[in-house]
Amino acid sequence: MAEKDVRPQDAGKYEVPGAVTSIIERLETAGYEAYAVGGCVRDMLLFREPNDWDITTSAKPEQVKEIFRRTVDTGIEHGTVTVVMDHANYEVTTYRVDGVYLDGRHPSGVTFTASLAEDLKRRDFTINAMAFHPKRGLIDLYNGREDLKQGVIRCVGNARERFSEDALRILRAFRFAAQLGFSIDGETLAAARELAANLELISKERIAAELVKLLTSDHPEEFMRMYEAGVTKYFLPEFTACMETEQNTPYHSFNVGEHTMRVVCGVRADRVLRLAALLHDIAKPKTKTVDENGRAHFYGHAKLGAKMAGEILRDLKFDNDTIRRVTHLIEYHDDRRIYGADDETAGTENERGRKKIRRVMNRIGSEDFLLLLEIMRADAKGKLEKPNEGTELALRGLDEAERYYGEILATGECFSLKDLKITGRDLIAMGYTPGPQLGETLNALLQEVVEDPALNTREELLKRAAELQKN
């Protein structure tokens, strides 16, 4: 290892957890080398709190297990043993050289080595190929520290070889760029563009994990850079169609894809929110029609979009709860009854507004109501280059909807069966038979209470149930 690649002046300059130092010292006392390595070193140099600390060592897995009392075989075939210390887990991995990548995903095998330099050579990006020793400082064979300073994502060695070994590294390049606010080196970007088709070899779960990390980063607009590099079409071709779909209306300044990215960037870095924002208009290319005046319409795009989003998320192996919540937001993101004009004149403005929002909450539930309003705000703001009167009107309506929502919750007004003052058991006690009629009666009572919360008393509901039973 060249002396110029060792920076002992860095020792003591950065804070390393005591457990990490202890693991390194115990391995060295036993006659082996050991360093903190990878992402934790990168984050440490950026003065960020690492999510976890990984250690690389010349000791073989069985030797690591002899040294430490509490270990878990988390990936022993690849040289990884988890050491449990101070109620935390630390992955300790033997220096290794990966075998040939025959499938573009996994090495054919791994060979343990005594060389730290050989181990660092197999890593993906220069900023992830640094090692650190609490006493000897930084080991930086590929100028990762300089790339950190310059804000560049660059492959270790030949970018084409790195991406040929594991195509997921293509997504990781854009994900790190998004998380760190970095640019991607030209050679690395060219290799990503050339080898993007290999993403079809990668498991859907791994793709989904990288997608979520990118979308929930500080720079989700990096997704657009992926599109420009021809990458997204291999795991989300529907977005390519959005980028090719002009809106042709006075209400939109951007094509569907450009508008979509404005909405993604306009909501908080919440997993469900960002996924819903990415997919909220995914059906517009399929629903576009153009009238005799040349104006485009997208009738039914929200409902079809919810269906398409469900299919996309299922294909990417997302969990059922995420799919349910995301598709629910998409289905109702264009429901203008939430902020449109009142459809009746009876009662005060506040009473009419609360009745309207109770109806909406009855229809879509309250779990993600505020997320829906956030999507709708970003949607309204992301339509035009310069907001107009229609934008301001929609935003005021959404603010009112949120105020009514808060008042409804604060006063305990009923909008769902769980808040109804009687249950199915009460109806059965009155003589109702379990079955469709019972459910229909409860829903009929609920609709009456949504219209007039004062009816939500046990006495009044039992009276109305008896009247409905006669009919």
C-alpha positions in Angstrom: 0.0 0.0 0.0 1.6 3.3 -1.1 2.5 5.6 1.8 0.7 8.5 0.0 -2.6 6.6 0.4 -2.3 6.5 4.2 -3.2 9.7 6.1 -2.2 9.2 9.7 -2.8 12.9 10.4 -6.5 12.1 10.3 -6.3 9.7 13.3 -8.0 11.4 16.3 -9.6 14.0 14.1 -12.9 12.0 13.8 -15.0 10.3 16.4 -15.3 6.5 16.2 -17.6 4.7 18.6 -15.9 3.0 21.5 -17.3 -0.4 20.4 -15.8 -0.1 17.0 -12.4 0.8 18.4 -12.6 -2.1 20.8 -13.4 -4.6 18.0 -10.5 -3.3 16.0 -8.1 -3.5 18.9 -9.2 -7.0 19.9 -8.7 -8.2 16.3 -5.2 -6.6 16.2 -4.3 -8.0 19.6 -5.1 -11.5 18.1 -2.6 -10.8 15.3 -5.0 -9.5 12.5 -5.6 -6.3 10.7 -8.9 -4.4 11.0 -10.4 -1.2 9.8 -13.8 0.6 9.7 -14.8 0.6 6.1 -17.3 1.8 3.5 -20.3 4.0 4.1 -19.5 4.7 7.7 -16.1 6.2 6.7 -17.8 8.2 4.0 -20.4 9.6 6.4 -17.7 10.2 9.1 -15.7 12.4 6.6 -18.9 14.3 5.8 -19.5 14.8 9.5 -22.7 12.9 9.2 -23.9 10.3 11.8 -23.4 6.8 10.2 -26.4 4.5 10.2 -24.1 1.6 11.1 -20.4 0.8 11.3 -18.9 -2.0 9.3 -15.4 -3.4 9.9 -13.2 -5.3 7.5 -10.4 -7.6 8.7 -7.8 -10.1 7.6 -9.2 -12.6 10.2 -11.4 -15.4 8.7 -15.0 -15.7 10.0 -14.1 -18.7 12.3 -11.3 -16.7 13.8 -13.6 -13.7 14.4 -16.0 -16.0 16.2 -13.2 -17.3 18.4 -12.3 -13.8 19.5 -15.7 -12.5 20.4 -18.2 -14.1 22.7 -21.4 -13.0 21.1 -21.6 -13.4 17.3 -24.2 -14.1 14.7 -23.6 -15.9 11.3 -25.3 -13.3 9.1 -23.4 -14.0 5.9 -20.6 -16.3 6.8 -20.4 -17.7 3.2 -19.3 -14.2 2.1 -17.1 -13.7 5.1 -19.5 -11.7 7.3 -20.0 -12.3 11.0 -22.1 -9.9 13.2 -20.4 -9.0 16.5 -22.8 -8.0 19.2 -21.3 -5.4 21.6 -22.8 -2.8 23.9 -26.3 -3.9 22.7 -25.5 -3.0 19.1 -24.6 -5.1 16.0 -21.4 -4.6 14.0 -20.7 -6.5 10.8 -17.2 -7.8 10.6 -16.2 -9.0 7.1 -13.1 -10.8 6.0 -11.0 -9.1 3.3 -12.2 -10.8 0.1 -12.0 -10.9 -3.7 -15.2 -11.5 -5.6 -15.3 -14.2 -8.2 -16.6 -13.7 -11.8 -20.1 -12.2 -12.0 -21.9 -14.6 -14.4 -25.4 -13.3 -14.0 -24.9 -9.5 -13.6 -26.1 -9.8 -10.0 -23.9 -12.2 -7.9 -20.3 -13.2 -7.9 -19.7 -16.9 -8.6 -17.9 -17.1 -5.3 -15.7 -15.2 -3.0 -12.0 -15.8 -2.1 -10.7 -14.5 1.2 -7.4 -12.5 1.0 -4.9 -11.0 3.4 -4.8 -7.7 1.4 -6.9 -4.7 2.3 -6.1 -3.2 -1.1 -7.6 -6.2 -2.9 -10.8 -5.8 -0.7 -11.2 -2.1 -1.5 -10.7 -2.7 -5.2 -14.0 -4.7 -5.5 -16.1 -1.9 -4.0 -18.6 0.2 -6.1 -17.7 3.9 -5.7 -14.6 5.7 -4.6 -16.5 7.4 -1.8 -17.4 3.9 -0.4 -13.9 2.4 -0.9 -12.1 4.1 2.0 -11.0 2.5 5.3 -10.2 4.1 8.6 -8.2 3.2 11.6 -8.5 5.0 14.9 -4.8 5.3 15.3 -3.4 5.1 11.7 -6.0 7.3 10.1 -7.5 7.1 6.6 -6.7 4.6 3.8 -7.8 6.1 0.5 -6.5 4.2 -2.5 -9.0 5.7 -5.1 -9.1 9.4 -4.1 -12.5 9.0 -2.5 -11.9 11.9 -0.2 -11.2 14.2 -3.1 -14.4 13.0 -4.8 -16.3 13.8 -1.5 -14.8 17.3 -1.6 -15.7 17.7 -5.3 -19.2 16.2 -4.8 -18.7 13.4 -7.4 -20.0 9.9 -7.6 -17.3 7.9 -9.5 -16.8 4.1 -9.9 -13.8 2.4 -8.5 -11.6 1.6 -11.5 -13.5 0.8 -14.7 -17.1 1.9 -14.5 -18.3 -0.6 -17.1 -16.7 -3.5 -15.2 -18.3 -2.3 -11.9 -21.8 -2.1 -13.4 -21.4 -5.4 -15.3 -20.7 -7.1 -12.0 -23.9 -5.8 -10.4 -26.3 -3.7 -12.3 -28.0 -2.5 -9.1 -24.9 -0.2 -8.7 -26.4 1.9 -11.5 -29.4 2.7 -9.3 -27.0 3.2 -6.3 -25.1 5.8 -8.2 -28.2 7.9 -8.7 -29.4 7.2 -5.2 -26.1 8.4 -3.7 -26.2 11.5 -5.9 -29.7 12.2 -4.6 -28.8 11.6 -0.9 -25.6 13.6 -1.0 -26.5 16.2 -3.6 -23.6 15.1 -5.8 -23.1 14.9 -9.5 -22.2 11.7 -11.4 -18.8 11.4 -13.1 -19.0 11.4 -16.9 -17.5 8.0 -17.4 -19.7 6.5 -14.7 -22.8 8.1 -16.2 -21.9 6.8 -19.7 -21.5 3.3 -18.4 -24.8 3.5 -16.5 -26.5 4.5 -19.8 -24.8 1.8 -21.7 -25.6 -1.0 -19.3 -29.0 0.1 -17.9 -30.7 -2.9 -19.6 -29.0 -5.2 -17.2 -31.3 -3.9 -14.5 -33.8 -6.4 -15.8 -31.6 -9.1 -14.2 -32.0 -7.5 -10.7 -34.6 -8.6 -8.2 -37.6 -6.3 -7.8 -37.0 -6.0 -4.1 -33.5 -4.6 -4.5 -34.8 -2.1 -7.1 -37.6 -1.0 -4.8 -35.2 -0.4 -1.9 -33.0 1.9 -4.0 -36.1 3.6 -5.5 -37.4 4.5 -2.0 -34.1 5.7 -0.8 -33.8 8.0 -3.8 -37.3 9.3 -3.6 -37.1 10.0 0.1 -33.8 11.8 -0.2 -33.2 15.6 -0.2 -32.9 15.5 -4.0 -35.7 13.3 -5.5 -35.3 15.3 -8.7 -32.4 12.9 -9.4 -35.1 10.6 -10.7 -35.3 12.9 -13.7 -31.6 12.4 -14.3 -32.2 8.7 -14.3 -34.8 9.1 -17.0 -32.5 11.3 -19.0 -29.8 8.6 -18.8 -32.3 6.0 -20.2 -32.4 4.1 -16.9 -36.0 4.4 -15.7 -37.5 2.6 -18.7 -36.1 -0.7 -17.4 -38.0 -0.6 -14.2 -40.7 2.0 -14.7 -41.5 2.3 -18.4 -44.8 4.0 -17.5 -42.8 7.1 -16.5 -41.2 7.3 -20.0 -44.8 7.4 -21.4 -45.5 10.3 -19.0 -42.5 12.2 -20.3 -43.8 11.8 -23.8 -47.3 13.0 -23.0 -48.1 16.7 -23.4 -51.0 18.1 -21.4 -52.3 20.6 -24.0 -54.5 22.5 -21.5 -54.4 26.1 -20.2 -54.1 24.6 -16.7 -50.7 23.0 -17.3 -47.3 24.4 -18.4 -45.5 21.0 -18.3 -45.8 17.6 -19.8 -47.1 14.8 -17.5 -43.6 13.6 -16.4 -42.3 17.1 -15.7 -45.4 17.9 -13.7 -45.0 14.7 -11.8 -41.5 15.5 -10.7 -42.6 18.9 -9.5 -45.2 17.2 -7.3 -42.7 14.7 -6.0 -40.4 17.6 -5.0 -43.3 19.4 -3.5 -44.2 16.9 -0.8 -42.3 15.9 2.3 -39.8 13.0 2.3 -42.4 10.5 3.4 -42.3 7.1 1.7 -46.0 6.8 1.0 -46.3 10.5 -0.1 -43.4 10.4 -2.5 -44.5 7.1 -4.1 -48.0 8.5 -4.5 -46.6 11.7 -6.0 -44.5 9.7 -8.4 -47.5 7.6 -9.6 -50.4 10.0 -9.2 -50.7 10.8 -12.9 -49.3 7.5 -14.2 -52.5 6.7 -16.2 -52.7 10.0 -18.0 -50.9 8.7 -21.2 -53.6 5.9 -21.4 -56.6 8.2 -20.8 -55.6 11.2 -22.9 -58.2 12.4 -25.4 -58.2 15.6 -27.4 -61.4 17.5 -28.2 -62.2 19.5 -31.4 -60.5 22.6 -29.9 -57.2 20.7 -29.5 -57.6 20.6 -25.7 -56.5 17.4 -23.9 -58.6 15.7 -21.3 -57.7 12.8 -19.0 -61.1 11.5 -17.9 -60.8 8.7 -15.3 -57.1 9.0 -14.9 -57.2 8.9 -11.1 -59.2 5.7 -10.9 -57.1 3.9 -13.6 -54.0 5.4 -12.0 -54.8 3.7 -8.7 -55.2 0.4 -10.5 -51.9 0.8 -12.5 -50.0 2.0 -9.4 -51.2 -1.1 -7.5 -49.9 -3.3 -10.3 -46.5 -1.5 -10.4 -46.0 -1.6 -6.7 -47.0 -5.3 -6.5 -44.5 -6.0 -9.3 -41.8 -4.2 -7.2 -42.8 -6.4 -4.2 -44.0 -3.6 -2.0 -46.0 -4.6 1.1 -49.8 -4.6 1.0 -50.2 -1.7 3.4 -48.0 0.6 1.3 -49.9 -0.4 -1.8 -53.3 0.2 -0.1 -52.3 3.7 1.1 -50.6 4.8 -2.1 -53.4 3.7 -4.4 -56.0 5.3 -2.0 -54.2 8.7 -2.3 -53.9 8.3 -6.1 -57.6 7.4 -6.5 -58.8 10.6 -4.7 -56.0 13.1 -5.6 -58.2 14.8 -8.2 -61.4 14.8 -6.1 -62.4 18.4 -6.4 -65.3 17.9 -4.0 -62.7 18.3 -1.3 -62.1 22.0 -2.1 -64.8 22.9 -4.6 -67.9 25.1 -4.0 -70.6 23.9 -1.6 -73.4 22.1 -3.3 -76.1 23.4 -1.0 -77.1 26.7 0.7 -78.6 25.5 4.1 -76.7 26.4 7.2 -73.8 28.6 7.9 -70.7 28.5 5.7 -68.8 26.6 8.5 -71.7 24.1 8.8 -71.8 23.5 5.1 -68.0 23.2 4.9 -67.8 20.7 7.7 -70.7 18.6 6.2 -68.7 18.5 2.9 -65.6 17.3 4.6 -67.5 14.8 6.7 -68.8 13.3 3.5 -65.3 13.2 2.0 -63.9 11.6 5.2 -66.7 9.0 5.1 -65.8 8.2 1.6 -62.0 8.0 1.9 -61.3 7.7 5.6 -59.2 9.9 7.9 -56.0 7.8 8.1 -54.2 9.6 5.3 -56.5 12.6 4.9 -53.7 15.1 5.6 -51.4 13.3 3.2 -54.1 13.6 0.5 -54.3 17.3 1.1 -50.5 17.6 0.8 -50.5 15.7 -2.5 -53.3 18.0 -3.7 -51.5 21.1 -2.7 -48.3 20.0 -4.5 -50.4 19.0 -7.5 -52.0 22.5 -7.7 -48.7 24.3 -7.3 -47.0 22.0 -9.8 -49.3 22.7 -12.8 -48.2 26.1 -14.0 -44.9 28.0 -14.3 -46.6 30.9 -12.5 -49.5 30.4 -10.1 -52.8 32.0 -11.3 -56.1 32.7 -9.7 -57.2 29.1 -10.1 -54.1 27.9 -8.2 -54.8 30.3 -5.4 -58.5 29.3 -5.2 -57.6 25.6 -5.0 -55.0 26.2 -2.3 -57.5 28.3 -0.2 -60.0 25.5 -0.6 -57.5 22.9 0.6 -56.6 25.2 3.6 -60.3 25.3 4.5 -60.6 21.6 4.1 -57.8 21.1 6.6 -59.4 23.5 9.1 -62.7 21.7 8.8 -60.9 18.4 9.2 -59.3 19.6 12.5 -62.7 20.9 13.8 -64.4 17.6 13.0 -61.8 15.6 14.9 -61.8 18.0 17.8 -65.5 17.9 18.3 -65.7 14.1 17.7 -68.2 14.3 14.8 -69.0 10.9 13.4 -67.9 10.0 9.8 -67.2 6.3 10.1 -69.0 3.2 11.5 -66.5 2.9 14.4 -67.8 6.3 15.7 -71.5 5.4 15.4 -73.1 5.2 18.8 -74.7 1.8 18.1 -73.3 -1.4 16.7 -74.4 -4.5 14.9 -74.9 -6.2 18.2 -77.5 -3.5 19.1 -79.4 -4.2 15.9 -79.3 -8.0 16.5 -80.8 -7.4 20.0 -83.6 -5.5 18.3 -84.4 -8.5 16.1 -82.2 -7.8 13.0 -80.7 -11.0 11.4 -77.0 -11.0 10.8 -76.5 -10.5 7.1 -76.7 -7.9 4.3 -79.7 -6.1 5.8 -77.9 -5.4 9.0 -74.9 -3.9 7.2 -77.2 -1.8 4.9 -79.0 -0.5 8.0 -75.8 0.5 9.8 -74.6 2.3 6.6 -77.9 4.1 6.2 -77.7 5.3 9.8 -74.1 6.4 9.2 -75.1 8.5 6.2 -77.8 10.2 8.2 -75.3 11.0 11.0 -72.7 12.3 8.5 -75.4 14.8 7.3 -76.4 15.7 10.8 -74.0 14.8 13.7 -76.7 15.7 16.3 -78.4 12.4 15.3 -75.5 10.3 16.7 -77.0 9.4 20.0 -77.9 5.9 21.0 -81.6 6.8 21.6 -82.0 8.5 18.2 -80.2 5.8 16.3 -82.2 3.0 17.9 -85.4 4.9 17.0 -84.3 5.3 13.4 -83.2 1.6 13.2 -86.7 0.6 14.4 -88.3 2.7 11.7 -86.0 1.3 9.0 -86.9 -2.3 10.3 -90.6 -1.7 9.7 -89.9 -0.6 6.1 
